Amino acid sequence: MPARIYSPAKTAMQSGKAKTGYWVLEFEPEVPRKIDPLMGYTSSADMKSQVRLRFETRDDAVAYAQKHGIAYRVQEPKDAQRRAISYAENFRYDRKVPWTH
């Protein structure tokens, strides 16, 4: 079963970069999830889907996978594209969209 090595992005509830920058080795599911007809819970018989290993660097995660003979693929993280804009831009007199309440 192949594993995926990736660096998770920040959550939508984060404004900063705290608790990011680490790498995760996570197994891909072997069997699809099932929905329990009575309660509606989603479950799976795949125990490896619960394993999620955390590493400090990408190289540590790759070395672990190679040492234990785990097939893996690495997903490189995407850099966030930030637009530099100042607070004063909100009050420019030549705005394309006029500022109203």
Secondary structure, 3 states (H helix, E strand, C coil): CCEEEECCCCCCCCCCCCCCCCEEEEECCCCCCEECCCCCCEECCCHHHHCEEEECCHHHHHHHHHHCCCCEEEECCCCCCCCCCCHHHHHCCCCCCCCCC
